[in-house]
Amino acid sequence: MPEEPLPWLLGVARHVLLSLRRAQGRRDALIERIAAGRPAAREEHAEVLARRELAAAALATLTDAQREVLLLIAWDGLTHQEAAAALGCSAPALRVRLHRARRRLRGALSELEGEEQASASRPHRPESEPATRETQQRTSTSRLIKEPR
């Protein structure tokens, strides 16, 4: 603690108040984003959930390293420099990893969307007909989330 504590304490209090104000601003912005993105109808809500499930299934197809790079940038909001430091690599190496992970994620999303569209266009299988292992794996996206390929 400095010899004169009052200026130091005032500086600390100022920083605490500014931090609280920034946090409140972030909370308000988050609430506005959530309210703006809220689906208007149940059908839209189901569509949003289906997209989230599809994205989770696509993420599950990535390796742990690829998933980590994507999540550090997209979910945690780190810059390339910060993510590189967190992963212990250089920024150029991180950009290469990120590019490859995004490319693989796009491919997985395209593949899963194609499977989803193909299954939607197929005639409905009667309940009396047993499901094959292939159709069970294709339609069970929750399984993809829990058990990466």
Phi, psi and omega per residue, in radians:
M1 nan 2.408 -3.122
P2 -1.204 2.942 3.130
E3 -1.085 -0.750 3.095
E4 -1.744 1.727 -3.035
P5 -1.292 -0.435 -3.054
L6 -1.062 -0.874 3.110
P7 -1.068 -0.678 3.126
W8 -1.113 -0.802 3.129
L9 -1.105 -0.695 3.103
L10 -1.116 -0.692 3.095
G11 -1.120 -0.745 3.109
V12 -1.112 -0.789 3.134
A13 -1.078 -0.705 3.122
R14 -1.069 -0.784 -3.141
H15 -1.145 -0.650 3.104
V16 -1.132 -0.786 3.133
L17 -1.117 -0.728 3.097
L18 -1.103 -0.695 3.120
S19 -1.127 -0.731 3.097
L20 -1.106 -0.710 3.131
R21 -1.128 -0.746 3.097
R22 -1.107 -0.718 3.133
A23 -1.095 -0.732 3.115
Q24 -1.127 -0.670 3.089
G25 -1.111 -0.711 3.096
R26 -1.141 -0.705 3.109
R27 -1.105 -0.776 3.127
D28 -1.083 -0.741 3.121
A29 -1.122 -0.679 3.117
L30 -1.129 -0.763 3.120
I31 -1.074 -0.720 3.101
E32 -1.127 -0.731 3.110
R33 -1.115 -0.706 3.129
I34 -1.146 -0.769 -3.138
A35 -1.128 -0.667 -3.133
A36 -1.245 -0.549 -3.097
G37 -1.594 0.001 -3.115
R38 -1.182 2.242 -3.141
P39 -1.119 2.527 -3.091
A40 -1.402 -0.556 -3.071
A41 -2.270 2.867 3.126
R42 -1.058 -0.684 -3.141
E43 -1.075 -0.714 3.108
E44 -1.151 -0.650 3.123
H45 -1.099 -0.748 3.110
A46 -1.101 -0.662 3.116
E47 -1.141 -0.725 3.112
V48 -1.099 -0.764 3.122
L49 -1.118 -0.680 3.115
A50 -1.119 -0.714 3.111
R51 -1.132 -0.707 3.117
R52 -1.115 -0.743 3.129
E53 -1.113 -0.696 3.112
L54 -1.123 -0.748 3.123
A55 -1.128 -0.720 3.117
A56 -1.127 -0.686 3.115
A57 -1.146 -0.708 3.116
A58 -1.153 -0.711 3.097
L59 -1.095 -0.606 -3.116
A60 -1.175 -0.357 3.131
T61 -1.400 -0.250 -3.127
L62 -1.384 2.775 3.024
T63 -1.266 2.880 3.137
D64 -1.045 -0.714 -3.115
A65 -1.146 -0.746 3.132
Q66 -1.149 -0.736 3.138
R67 -1.105 -0.705 -3.124
E68 -1.114 -0.755 3.123
V69 -1.056 -0.846 -3.127
L70 -1.086 -0.760 -3.091
L71 -1.227 -0.605 3.089
L72 -1.090 -0.690 -3.109
I73 -1.406 -0.911 -3.008
A74 -1.416 -0.744 -3.032
W75 -1.533 -0.856 -3.106
D76 -1.426 -0.279 3.078
G77 1.284 0.437 3.130
L78 -1.328 2.666 3.015
T79 -1.342 2.979 3.112
H80 -1.077 -0.700 3.137
Q81 -1.106 -0.794 -3.124
E82 -1.149 -0.744 3.131
A83 -1.137 -0.687 3.110
A84 -1.087 -0.745 3.114
A85 -1.121 -0.696 3.137
A86 -1.144 -0.596 -3.131
L87 -1.584 -0.152 3.121
G88 1.286 0.636 3.098
C89 -2.352 3.053 3.126
S90 -1.398 2.819 3.120
A91 -1.089 -0.734 3.084
P92 -1.080 -0.681 3.109
A93 -1.132 -0.678 3.109
L94 -1.110 -0.724 3.136
R95 -1.087 -0.652 3.089
V96 -1.152 -0.814 3.110
R97 -1.043 -0.735 -3.131
L98 -1.132 -0.745 3.111
H99 -1.043 -0.815 -3.129
R100 -1.139 -0.705 3.134
A101 -1.152 -0.727 3.109
R102 -1.116 -0.718 3.134
R103 -1.092 -0.769 3.140
R104 -1.179 -0.649 3.111
L105 -1.136 -0.751 3.096
R106 -1.037 -0.756 3.118
G107 -1.089 -0.755 3.137
A108 -1.140 -0.721 3.109
L109 -1.100 -0.769 3.127
S110 -1.076 -0.761 -3.140
E111 -1.112 -0.805 -3.124
L112 -1.171 -0.671 3.089
E113 -1.133 -0.678 3.092
G114 -1.098 -0.742 3.098
E115 -1.116 -0.700 -3.138
E116 -1.129 -0.759 3.125
Q117 -1.171 -0.671 3.127
A118 -1.147 -0.696 3.139
S119 -1.243 -0.509 3.110
A120 -1.260 -0.511 -3.113
S121 -1.513 -0.235 3.109
R122 -1.291 2.610 3.066
P123 -1.158 2.611 -3.119
H124 -1.172 2.306 3.140
R125 -1.420 2.253 3.117
P126 -1.085 2.645 -3.103
E127 -1.113 -0.491 -3.104
S128 -1.256 -0.385 -3.132
E129 -1.446 2.188 -3.100
P130 -1.226 2.559 3.111
A131 -1.408 2.433 3.080
T132 -1.433 2.872 3.134
R133 -1.065 -0.656 -3.122
E134 -1.112 -0.786 -3.121
T135 -1.221 -0.570 3.093
Q136 -1.140 -0.740 -3.130
Q137 -1.197 -0.653 -3.088
R138 -1.202 -0.681 -3.052
T139 -1.537 -0.233 -3.088
S140 -1.651 1.481 -3.133
T141 -1.284 -0.442 3.105
S142 -1.147 -0.526 3.090
R143 -1.164 -0.642 3.109
L144 -1.114 -0.593 -3.120
I145 -1.194 -0.713 -3.057
K146 -1.449 -0.586 -3.084
E147 -2.106 1.578 3.139
P148 -1.078 2.550 3.140
R149 -1.226 nan nan
